């Protein structure tokens, strides 16, 4: 069966295979496929073209193209990545009609390196099966398709192969991309140059010049090429007569079809059918793909990523990301967030903080406060305090708790932890968030690397504010990427919350593994990348209040203790450590929106910015 049906998991719209390829027989499918050669080389037939893909080459196959892969005799490791057009069309409506080409005679360009890096990150997340890897891979794939749309949506003919077409004329690139997609969509119908000229509001002479200049052939020849390319499916997958195939793809005569088919495929349609039918993928001819041990795959991907990054960092130590985002506030929700916070208070917390617990508890807006006890002697005190909290408006309960060993990672005391929490919880289906209010143990040890909201002496950690936001914000996520998220809050007069973060994989992993204080400090200090987002929202005209909070690596208890080289001297932060400033910087202003609301987010180094945007008189 020539058609290959691709099956995806319900919650993962990407199908990934990493293998040593001996033979992957002829087939086609409806979805886009990436062929990424991680090691060695393979031979690819795609339509009428034959390629030898070498290490580092990426080939993008559109859904209708008949193709196969065979070994050249050299050892190879190839990643095959198929993506669900149905899923990703919600972000890119024209995806099913797109025709990308990533193969190039200049594969060392910056745009190719950016594409390699994104795909390698997807492969690494998938191979490691890191936390929330399915979501991470999906968001990265959205970024990949953005790269394809921007740089790889054109092709040209060079010799006997089709390659990526490059041009600095963005208007022409956009125009020829529309023309090619139109021809591939309506190839079987009667398309004329006059039709296209009318659609593009150009003269037929100028349009003909554009097509010739970009593709290397005139309009009529390109249309015939598209029809011939599509015809290969019917030739190999049906027993239709050649004359019927010719009519189905739009040719007026069989002779005309055969002439153009032989021009490109170097065989007549009948010869092509006889030669390639035995090579089609089937139950009797399934192909040969040899699996590769996961540890070898991970090592290969990491080494490739390291080599790629070292080449880039050699040229520049600081990476700058500038991104324009146009947000449609009426977009369908991607997912809904409605977190409920359970704050856990221990007997030790009661003893150390007493009534001072009330202020941070109220700020966190918990749905439940659990007063923990571990032995019978603590039950009455726990119940009494739960009753007192109930009188104060909290939903509180006494709860038995079995003490366990808490894993220490000093990323939990730093800006890395709210980055980790936002990216994990905003992309998960977890409804309940369980949070220890305070670090256990002696108050003289200022930071302990434990996942609580307060230090032992009551100083708010950076993550305190992240949980405060998550407890407060409820609504629909209408736009997101790896480092940003836009929430439309619930209610008749919704507000908008935007969360932007700046980090790399090393910073994100600081809280997922055991990290010393010095390791965390080095990772945060070494990360100097910059992020700039210019965001537009199509808000209704009116007056809007904006509150924008900025969290950096510097204004928190970890940064203060880092400056003191993590001393154990309990007097290092003075006689009243709870009074040191840990609140984020706050910028408040009113915007008069006439047409479009614009806001900028700018971060240097690890950090988070959160903006609350609401119509004056509304509420979050």
N, C-alpha and C positions, 0 to 999 in steps of 0.2 A: 504494500500500500504506500503510494508516494506521499500522501498526506500524513504528517506526524501530529497526532493529538498530544498536546502538552497538558499535563495535569499539575495544578497548583494546590498547595495546602490552603485551607480556608482563610488563614490569617497571614499568608505569605505569598505575595504576587510575583515572586521571582523563583525560577527553577535553575539550580546551579549544579553543574557536574565538573569535577576536576579529575582528569584522567590522562593516561598514556593512550594515545589514539593510534591504532593500527589501521582500522577502517571504520568510517561512519558513512554508511551507504547513502545513495541519492534520496532526497526527501525535500519536502517544503512544509511550511506551517503558517499559521495566521499571525503569529507574534514575532516581534523583533528578537534577534539573537546576536549576542556578542561572542566572537571567537577571539580569545586573548591567549597568545602563545607565551607562556611563562618560562619555558625552557626548550631549546632545540628548534625544530622547524617541522611544519606539516605542509602538505599540498592541498589546495582548496580549488574545487570547481564551483563557480557561482555563475549560473546562467551560461553565457558563451565564453566567460573568462576563466583563465587558469592562473592561480597565484601560488607562489612559494612564500608562506608566512614564516618569518623568522622571529627569534626571541624578541619580545617587546612589541610585536605587531598586534594591532587590534583591527579586526574586520567586523563590520556591522552588517547583518543580513536582514533585509526587509522581509515582510511576511510572505510575499508571493514568489520568492526567488528559489529555484531548484538548485540544490547544492549538495556537495559531499566533501568529506575530509579523508585523506589517506596519508599514511606515513611515507617519509622520504627514505626511510631506512635508518635515520638517526634517532636517538632517544629524544622523547618529547614529553612535556607536561603542558596540557592545554586546558584552559578554563572555558566552559561553555555556559553562558548566562542568558536565559530566555526570560522575557518580561511579559506580564499580562497586559496586553493592549487595553483590554476592558477596564482593568483597574486604573492604569495610569492615564487613560483618556479623561478621567475626571479632572486632571491637572492640565492635560494637553489635548484639547478636543480634536485636533487634526492628526493625532498620532497614527491612527490606522492608515492614513493616506501619505504619511511621510516616507521619504526615501533617503536615509543617511548613508554617507560614505566616510569612513574613518581611515581607510587605507591610503597611504600617501608615499610619495618618493622622498618626502622630507619628514620622517617620523620623529625627529628630535625637537620639533617645535614646542613652544611653551604650551600651546593648546593641547597637543598630544600628551605632554607630561601631566597636565591637569586631568585629562581623561584617565590616564593610567593610574594616577594617585587615587581618584575616586573609586575606580573599579577594584583596585587592590584593597582599599579599605573595606569595601563590601565583602570581598573574598575572605579577608582576615576575620571580620566579625562573624561571618557564616562558618568558617572553619573552626574558630575557637568556640563558637556557640556562646559568645559573651552575653551578659545580662541584657535582655531586651533586644537581642541581635536582629530579630525580624523587623522591628520598627526602625532600628538604626539603618539596616540595609535598604529598607524602603525609602527613607528620607534621602539617603545618599543617592539612590537611583533617580529620584526627582532631580537632584543636582546634576546627575549625569545627562539626563534628557535635556536639561537647560543648556548644557554645553553642546549637545548635539544640535539643538535648535539654533544656537548662536554661531557655531563654527563649522558644522559638518552636514548641513542640509542641502548641499549641492554636490554634483559630481561632474566629471569631465572624462573624455575618452583620450587615452594616451597609448598609442600602439595597440596592443591586443588586450589591454586591461582598462577597467574603470577606476578612477582615483578620485580622491577628495579635491574639489575645485576651490581655489583660494582667490579672494578678491578683497580689496580694501574699500570698494564701492558698495556701501551697505544698502543703498536704495536698489541698485541692480541685483544684488544678492537676494534681497527680499522678493523682488519682482520675479526673477527667474525661478526661485523656489516655488512660488505660487503657480507658475506656468507648468513646471515639471509635475507638481502634485496633481494639477488639473488634468494633464494628459494621461497620467497613470490611473486616474480615477475614471475617466471617460474614454479610454483608449478604443473600446469596441464600438463607440458611436461615431457619427460623422462629425469630426472636428475640423474646423478650417482656421487658417491664420487670421481671417477676418473676425471670427468669433472671439479669439484670444485678444486681438487688438481692441475690440470693443470692450471686453471685460477689463483690460488694463488701461483703457483710455489712451492708446498710443496709435501711431500710424503703423500700417502693416510693414512698411519699409524699415522703420526703426525697431519694431519688434523682431523682425526677421534677423536684423543685425545683432540684437542682444542674444537671441538663441544661438546663432552661429558662433558668436564670440565666446559664449560661456560653455557650450557643449561640444563645439568643434564640428557640428553638422547643421544643415538647414532644418526648418520645421518639419517638412514632409519626411525626411530621412529619420528624424528623431521619433516622430509618431510611428513610423513603420518599425523602428527598433523596439519601442515599447510594446507594440502588438506582437512582434516576434518573440520577445522575452516572455510575455504572458502565455503564448501558445505552447511553450514547452510543457506546461502542466497538463494540458489536454492530450498532448502527444504521448506522454509517458504514463498518464493515469487513466486513459480511456481507450476504447477501440474505435473511436470515431474515424470516419474517412478523412483524409487530408483536406478534401474540399470543404467538409463541414467545419473542421478546425479553423480553416482560413476564414470562413464566413463568421464564425463565432467571435473572432478577435478583431473583425472589422475590415478585412481585405475584400476587395470587390471581385477578384479573380484568384483562382488557385495558383496560376502561373506567377502572378505578382507576389503572392505570399511565398512561394518556393524560391523566387529570385532573392527576396530580402532575407529569408531564413538562411539560405546557403551563404549569403554575404557575411553573416555574423557567425554562424555555427560551423561553417566549412563542410557541411553535409546537407543533403536534401532532408526534408522532414521525415520521409520514410526511412532513410538511412540512419538518421538520428534515433528514431524510435527503435529500430532493430538493434543498434549498438548499445543503447543505454538502458533499455527495458530490463536486461538481466542484472543491472547494477542497482536497481531500485531497492530501497529498504523494505523488508517483509519478514514474516515469521521464519521463513526458510533462509533469509539473508539478513540477520539482525545486526551485523557488524561486530566489531571487536574493540571494546574500550576497557583498558585494564585499570582497575582502581589503584590509587596511590595512598600509602599510609598517611593519616591525618597529620602526624608530627612532622613528616617530611614536607607536606604541603605548607604547614604553618611556617616552618623555617624558611622555605623558599619565598613565600610571600613577604615575610619580615625582611629578609635580605634584599629583596627587590625594592621594597619601600624605602629601606635604609639607603640604598644606593641612589634612588631617585631624590630623596630629601637632601642627601649630602651634596649632590650636584646643584640643587637649587640653593642651598644654604651657602655654598661656595660663592655664589653670585651675590647673595643678599642675606643678611642675618635677620632682617625684619620683613615679614610678609604682611601686606596690606590688602584687606578685602573691602571693596566698595560695591555695594549692592543697592539697586533700586527696586522697591517693592510697591506695587499698586494693589491695594487691598479692596475688594468689593465687599462692603459690609452686609450685603444681602446673600453672600455665598452660602451654599448648603453646608451644614456642620460636618466637619470631618469626624469629630467625636465630641462627647459631652463630658465636662468635669463637674463633679459634685462630691468633693472630698469631705470626709468626716474625721475629725481629729480626736483621738483618745490620748490625753496627757496622763502619764503615770507618775504618781508622787509616792516616794518611799517614806518609811518611818524615819530614816535618817534625814530626809529633806524637811520633814515636819520639825524635827529636833533642831536642825541648824538654822532654818529660815523662819519658822513660826508663821505669823500673820503676814510676813513679807512675801509669802507665796502668792497672795491674792493679786497683786499688781501684774506680774508676768502671766498668771493664769487668765486674767481677764483680757489681756492683750492678745493671747493666742486664740481666743474664741473657740474653746474646745466644745465638742458635742458631748463628751463624757470625760469626767475626771475620775481616774481609778486610784484609790488610796491603797497602796500595796502593803501587805503584811506577810511575813514569812514564818511566824510562829504564833502560838496561841496567846502569848503575853502581849502581843501587839494588836489583837483584834479589837478590843474596846476603844483604844485610842484612834484606830483607823475608822471605826464606825462613828465615833463622836465627831471626828473632823469631817467625815462625809456628810453628816447631818448638818454641821455648821455651814458647809459649802452649799448644801441644798437650800438653806435659808437665805443664802446670798445670791440665789438664782442659778446655781450650777446644777447640772445633772451629775451627781456624784455617787459613787458606790465603793464599799470596801471590797478588796479582792485579794485572794491568796496568791502569793508570788513565790515561785521556786527560784532562788538565786542561782545564776549560772555565771560562767566565765565570759566577760565582755572582751571582744577583740579590740585592741587599741590600734588606731591609725590616726596619726596627727593631722591628716587631711581633714578630719572631722571638726577640728578647731579653727579651720581657715576658710577662706573664700571658696576653696575647692568643694566644700560640702554642700552649700546651697546650689552651686552649679550642678553637682551630682544629683541632688534631690529634685530640682526643677526638671532636669532632663529625664530622670527616671519616672517620676510620678505623673508628669503631664502627658507622658506617652504610654501610660499603663492603664489597666482597667481596675486598679485597686481603689476600692471605695473608702476603706478605713485606713487611716494613718496612725500608727502607734508610736508614741514619742515619750522618751524619758525626759522629765523636766530638767533634772540636774545631774551633773557628774557625781557619783558616789566618792567617798574617801575624804582625806584630810584637805582642809581649805587652803593650807599653805602651798600645796602643789597646784599652781595656777591652771595649767593645761595638762590633760591626761590622754587626749586622743580618743575620747569616748563619744558615742553618738547621742548627745543630749543637747537641750536647747540652752542651758546655762552651765557655767563653770561651777565648781564646788562652792565658791564664795558668791555666786549669784550674778556674775557678769554675763550679759547676753552675748552668745556666740553669733557669728554671721548667719547660721542656719535658723536661728530663732525667727528672723524676719521672713525667711522663705516659708516656714510653716505658717506664719501669720497670714501671708498672702494666699497660700493654698487653702487655708481654712476659710478665708473671706470670699474668694472669687469662685463663683459658680455660673456656668453657662456653657456656650458652644465654642469649641476651637474651630475657627474658620480659615486659618492659614498657619502653617508651621513648616519649619525646616530644622536642621540639626541644631542651630544656634538661635532660633527665634520662634515665637509663638504669639498668636493674636487670638484673644478671647472676646466673644460678644456675650455680655452678661445676660442673665435671664431677666424677664420683666417686660412690661409694655413699652418703657422708654429705656432701651438697653444702653449700657456704657461699654467702653472698650478698654481692655487691658493688654498691653504689649510687653512681653518679656524678651529681652535680648541678652545673650551671654557671649563671652569671648574666652575660648579655651582650646586646648589641644587634647589629644588622647591621653597623654601622660598625666595631665592635671585631672582629667575625668577619672582616671584609674587610681588616683591617690587614696580615695575613700573605699575603693573596692578591694584593696589589698593592704597588708600591713606596711605602714610607712613611718619612718622616724621623723622627728621634728626637723632635722637638718635636711633630710631628703625632700620634705615638703617645701621648705624654704628655698632650696636650690631650684626645684621645679618651677616654683612661682616666679623667682627672680630671673630665671633663664628665658621665660616666655615673654617675649616683647612684641608679639604680633599685634596689629591694629585692625579694628573692625569699624566700618562706617556704613550705616544703613540709612538711606533716605526713603521714608515711607509716606505713601499717600493713601488717604481714606476718603471715599466718596460720601462724607457725612452730609446730612441735611443742613442747609444754611442756618446759622444761629450762633449764639455765644457758647463756647465750651471752656470748661476749666481743665487744666492739665497739671497733674502732679507727677513729676518724674524723679525717681529715686535712683541713685548711683551707688553701687557697692564695688569697692576695689579691694585689692589684696592688702591695703595699708591700714585702713581704719577699723581695726578689730583687735581682740585680745591676742590672737596669734602673732600679729605683726608687732604688737608692743613687747611681747615676750621674746620674739625673734631679735628685736633691737637690743634686748638685754642678754642675748645669747642663751636663752632658755634657762635662766638661773632658777634655783630652788629657793632663793631668799624670799620669804613670805612678805617682806616689807618693800620689795623691789618696786611695786606699783603704788607705794604710798600708804597712808593710814586708812584710806577709804577707796579700795579698788573698785567697788561697785559703782563709783561715780565717774569712772573713766568713760570717755566718749566712744561708743560703738555704733551709734545710729548712722544710717547712710546719709549721704548728701542729698538735699531735697531742693528741687527747682519747681516753683509754682507760678503759673501764669494763666491768663485768659486769652483765648484765641477767637477772633471774629471770623467765622467761616462763611465765605460767600459762595465759593464753588467747590474747592477741594481742600481738605485738611492735610497739612504736611508736618512731619516731625522727623528730627534727625536723632539717631543714636550713634554715639562714638565712644569706643573703648580702646584703651591702650594697655596691653597686658591682661591678665586674668581679671574678669569682672562681670557684673550684671547691671543692666539698667531696666527698670520697670516703670512704665507710664500708665497712669489711670486717666482716661479721657472720658468726660461726661458732660452732657448738656447742662448748663446752669439750671439748678433746681432739681436735677435728677439725682440718682444715687447709684453706687456701685452694687 
